[in-house]
């Protein structure tokens, strides 16, 4: 009972903070997710402490924050894309720093894990800022980013409820024994209904656009969940962290985002 209460309180606070930042605009959303990026990247590296490899935790977290910030500022039309060259230079400092580590017998895995943590968290969360876009009247619109999160939350909730009620056939038992195909389709149907509802109010895009958007965000979110489960299983971890009572860590709560964000951006760029 205590876990359910903690989970509900934490979830309510998170949802309220994210939705509020979306409705208030980029200037509020970007700082909130900068904090989430820094915490998430640090958490990713700390997950690896039990392994024999040692990523550059502090330096990698700093670069992740810088990458996120540059992407957010580009999305806000404050910086030009050329500033991403700064991050490219910082990437190549990572192997140079590895030279100065004592007793280092695994430089390639260390470097790879450091860079992957930056891309996995900093790049994907930074891309979310581009889901704020200029609408037909050249005004900032929050519709895409709002639907993105509502679809992820809705599909996750209905997948759980459908799985508990009807789940018999395992979706990916080797990685996540509790997930079922019944739960997957329950979440998928809920996502499409969500897309349909939003299409009624946000007519700047067609019904087909919103249904396709909801579909790919839902499916990509499931893969994001499975990828995070794979990471934790390989490290014998139940949760990625403990910072969110009832939910685990930042990576546990935002797992679907790390795959869904780049997929959503690609969909919008190709379809719009």
KOLTORKE-985439 format. One record per residue (C-alpha): residue number from 1; x, y, z. Coordinates in Angstrom, 3 decimals, padded with zeros to 6 digits, m for minus. Layout:
REM KOLTORKE-985439
> NUM;X;Y;Z
...
***
This chain:
REM KOLTORKE-985439
> 1;000.000;000.000;000.000
> 2;002.844;002.358;000.897
> 3;004.496;001.745;m002.490
> 4;001.251;002.523;m004.330
> 5;000.862;005.804;m002.420
> 6;004.483;006.771;m003.083
> 7;004.157;005.880;m006.753
> 8;000.941;007.896;m007.094
> 9;002.364;010.977;m005.397
> 10;005.601;010.875;m007.386
> 11;003.756;010.262;m010.645
> 12;001.349;013.140;m009.997
> 13;004.196;015.541;m009.251
> 14;006.103;014.478;m012.380
> 15;003.108;014.694;m014.692
> 16;002.114;018.082;m013.265
> 17;005.647;019.440;m013.663
> 18;006.024;018.189;m017.247
> 19;002.572;019.264;m018.454
> 20;002.955;022.669;m016.789
> 21;006.343;023.212;m018.434
> 22;004.874;022.247;m021.821
> 23;001.924;024.623;m021.491
> 24;004.183;027.448;m020.298
> 25;006.484;026.999;m023.309
> 26;010.086;026.274;m024.263
> 27;011.549;028.661;m021.698
> 28;010.143;026.492;m018.913
> 29;010.358;023.093;m020.582
> 30;014.051;023.368;m021.535
> 31;015.390;024.065;m017.998
> 32;013.264;021.297;m016.471
> 33;014.591;018.729;m018.911
> 34;018.150;020.014;m018.534
> 35;017.894;018.955;m014.889
> 36;016.397;015.619;m015.933
> 37;019.200;015.169;m018.497
> 38;021.959;015.753;m015.949
> 39;020.336;013.466;m013.396
> 40;019.587;010.794;m016.001
> 41;023.091;010.759;m017.472
> 42;024.686;010.550;m014.042
> 43;022.301;007.735;m013.135
> 44;023.183;005.861;m016.327
> 45;026.884;005.919;m015.451
> 46;026.245;004.954;m011.823
> 47;024.356;001.877;m013.069
> 48;027.663;000.663;m014.491
> 49;029.586;000.890;m011.209
> 50;029.119;m002.796;m010.523
> 51;030.672;m003.747;m013.857
> 52;034.368;m004.017;m014.668
> 53;034.230;m000.921;m016.862
> 54;034.546;002.678;m015.762
> 55;033.008;005.442;m017.890
> 56;034.004;009.047;m017.281
> 57;031.071;009.889;m015.029
> 58;031.599;013.585;m014.322
> 59;032.954;014.556;m017.737
> 60;030.298;012.534;m019.572
> 61;027.526;014.110;m017.504
> 62;028.874;017.592;m018.251
> 63;029.032;016.911;m021.993
> 64;025.510;015.482;m021.929
> 65;024.264;018.678;m020.288
> 66;026.116;020.804;m022.844
> 67;024.733;018.789;m025.766
> 68;021.212;019.095;m024.398
> 69;021.627;022.837;m023.839
> 70;022.935;023.473;m027.351
> 71;020.083;021.485;m028.904
> 72;017.533;023.346;m026.772
> 73;019.009;026.723;m027.729
> 74;019.009;025.757;m031.408
> 75;015.345;024.754;m031.105
> 76;014.662;028.144;m029.498
> 77;016.432;029.931;m032.402
> 78;019.039;031.352;m030.035
> 79;021.996;029.374;m031.461
> 80;022.830;028.159;m034.937
> 81;023.376;024.412;m035.605
> 82;027.089;025.111;m036.140
> 83;027.514;025.245;m032.361
> 84;027.162;021.464;m032.261
> 85;030.814;021.469;m033.337
> 86;031.607;022.218;m029.682
> 87;030.191;018.837;m028.689
> 88;032.136;017.086;m031.462
> 89;035.371;018.499;m030.022
> 90;034.377;017.437;m026.508
> 91;033.667;013.911;m027.761
> 92;037.265;013.602;m028.915
> 93;038.550;014.803;m025.559
> 94;037.027;011.671;m023.992
> 95;039.661;009.270;m025.445
> 96;042.395;011.782;m024.618
> 97;041.315;011.842;m020.972
> 98;041.335;008.041;m020.993
> 99;045.075;008.184;m021.679
> 100;045.696;009.621;m018.228
> 101;043.816;006.985;m016.283
> 102;046.021;004.715;m014.216
> 103;045.513;000.959;m014.257
> 104;043.194;001.211;m017.224
> 105;042.901;m002.051;m019.134
> 106;039.567;m001.353;m020.852
> 107;039.846;001.990;m022.663
> 108;037.535;001.147;m025.571
> 109;034.568;m000.033;m023.422
> 110;035.079;002.949;m021.088
> 111;035.069;005.429;m023.965
> 112;032.139;003.699;m025.664
> 113;030.015;003.715;m022.529
> 114;030.819;007.359;m021.849
> 115;029.787;008.409;m025.357
> 116;026.714;006.184;m025.402
> 117;025.462;007.685;m022.130
> 118;025.680;011.155;m023.684
> 119;023.812;010.103;m026.817
> 120;021.274;007.933;m025.008
> 121;020.226;010.663;m022.579
> 122;021.535;014.070;m023.660
> 123;020.826;013.729;m027.378
> 124;017.386;012.135;m027.095
> 125;016.078;014.521;m024.431
> 126;017.564;017.453;m026.304
> 127;015.594;016.471;m029.400
> 128;012.337;016.858;m027.465
> 129;012.748;020.622;m027.693
> 130;012.212;020.408;m031.456
> 131;008.699;019.085;m030.907
> 132;007.757;022.670;m030.111
> 133;007.235;024.078;m033.586
> 134;005.923;027.035;m035.541
> 135;002.268;026.574;m036.477
> 136;000.376;028.006;m039.462
> 137;000.225;031.446;m037.807
> 138;003.930;031.393;m036.955
> 139;003.176;030.952;m033.277
> 140;004.814;028.439;m030.990
> 141;002.736;025.289;m030.633
> 142;002.958;022.705;m027.863
> 143;000.632;020.154;m029.478
> 144;003.251;017.672;m030.687
> 145;005.192;017.530;m027.432
> 146;001.997;017.323;m025.355
> 147;000.580;014.473;m027.448
> 148;003.985;012.761;m027.286
> 149;003.888;012.490;m023.505
> 150;000.159;011.810;m023.217
> 151;000.479;008.918;m025.675
> 152;003.417;007.436;m023.740
> 153;001.611;007.735;m020.419
> 154;m001.696;006.447;m021.789
> 155;m000.189;003.474;m023.598
> 156;001.891;002.561;m020.547
> 157;m001.129;002.708;m018.215
> 158;m003.482;000.772;m020.470
> 159;m000.797;m001.772;m021.340
> 160;m000.412;m002.480;m017.630
> 161;m004.179;m002.721;m017.037
> 162;m004.763;m004.895;m020.119
> 163;m001.822;m007.099;m019.222
> 164;m003.053;m007.658;m015.682
> 165;m006.585;m008.454;m016.860
> 166;m005.975;m010.406;m020.068
> 167;m002.239;m011.088;m020.322
> 168;m001.406;m014.672;m021.296
> 169;001.075;m014.494;m024.164
> 170;004.504;m013.092;m023.316
> 171;005.730;m010.212;m025.457
> 172;009.475;m010.559;m024.770
> 173;009.884;m013.034;m021.939
> 174;013.680;m013.171;m022.060
> 175;013.926;m009.464;m021.258
> 176;010.659;m008.581;m019.521
> 177;008.723;m011.623;m018.264
> 178;005.632;m009.649;m017.193
> 179;004.905;m007.897;m020.479
> 180;002.264;m009.508;m022.687
> 181;000.934;m009.124;m026.217
> 182;m002.490;m008.450;m024.756
> 183;m001.037;m005.579;m022.760
> 184;000.797;m004.281;m025.826
> 185;m002.367;m004.159;m027.942
> 186;m004.326;m002.623;m025.071
> 187;m001.770;000.195;m024.909
> 188;m001.723;000.507;m028.701
> 189;m005.507;000.872;m028.958
> 190;m005.484;003.449;m026.149
> 191;m002.764;005.380;m028.018
> 192;m004.805;005.470;m031.229
> 193;m007.865;006.657;m029.314
> 194;m005.690;009.380;m027.789
> 195;m004.497;010.408;m031.242
> 196;m008.086;010.547;m032.479
> 197;m009.192;012.726;m029.555
> 198;m006.344;015.177;m030.103
> 199;m007.118;015.324;m033.833
> 200;m010.559;016.727;m033.005
> 201;m009.074;019.703;m031.178
> 202;m005.780;020.164;m033.029
> 203;m006.883;020.376;m036.629
> 204;m003.601;021.894;m037.829
> 205;m002.726;018.295;m038.758
> 206;m004.919;015.592;m040.271
> 207;m006.474;012.655;m038.456
> 208;m004.125;010.335;m040.343
> 209;m001.118;012.333;m039.140
> 210;m002.177;012.111;m035.495
> 211;m002.977;008.401;m035.707
> 212;000.401;007.681;m037.315
> 213;002.161;009.860;m034.754
> 214;000.454;008.103;m031.837
> 215;001.203;004.702;m033.358
> 216;004.932;005.225;m033.788
> 217;005.346;006.925;m030.398
> 218;003.592;004.010;m028.692
> 219;005.631;001.305;m030.454
> 220;008.922;003.164;m030.000
> 221;008.062;003.713;m026.335
> 222;007.618;m000.037;m025.832
> 223;011.047;m000.636;m027.346
> 224;012.496;002.030;m025.072
> 225;011.056;000.188;m022.096
> 226;012.507;m003.114;m023.308
> 227;015.937;m001.600;m023.952
> 228;016.070;m000.202;m020.423
> 229;014.971;m003.589;m019.055
> 230;017.777;m005.207;m021.045
> 231;020.323;m002.852;m019.515
> 232;019.133;m003.519;m015.976
> 233;018.933;m007.272;m016.485
> 234;022.516;m007.370;m017.792
> 235;023.657;m005.495;m014.677
> 236;021.436;m007.481;m012.261
> 237;019.575;m004.344;m011.209
> 238;015.901;m004.008;m010.310
> 239;015.809;m000.234;m010.813
> 240;018.148;002.244;m012.487
> 241;018.137;004.393;m009.338
> 242;016.196;005.385;m006.246
> 243;015.608;009.100;m006.713
> 244;011.898;008.739;m007.577
> 245;009.978;007.001;m004.741
> 246;007.787;004.227;m006.118
> 247;009.242;004.543;m009.619
> 248;012.963;003.885;m009.183
> 249;015.221;006.165;m011.156
> 250;015.045;008.777;m013.893
> 251;015.801;006.152;m016.535
> 252;012.993;003.936;m015.237
> 253;010.454;006.740;m015.520
> 254;011.579;008.060;m018.913
> 255;012.662;004.792;m020.547
> 256;010.180;005.035;m023.411
> 257;011.293;008.575;m024.242
> 258;014.844;007.542;m025.135
> 259;013.690;005.633;m028.209
> 260;010.439;007.457;m028.937
> 261;011.949;010.964;m029.093
> 262;014.184;010.486;m032.169
> 263;011.479;008.400;m033.873
> 264;008.881;011.138;m033.282
> 265;011.235;013.818;m034.628
> 266;011.940;011.731;m037.753
> 267;008.194;011.179;m038.306
> 268;007.404;014.880;m038.049
> 269;010.278;015.852;m040.365
> 270;009.322;013.293;m043.008
> 271;005.525;013.555;m042.839
> 272;004.867;017.245;m042.168
***
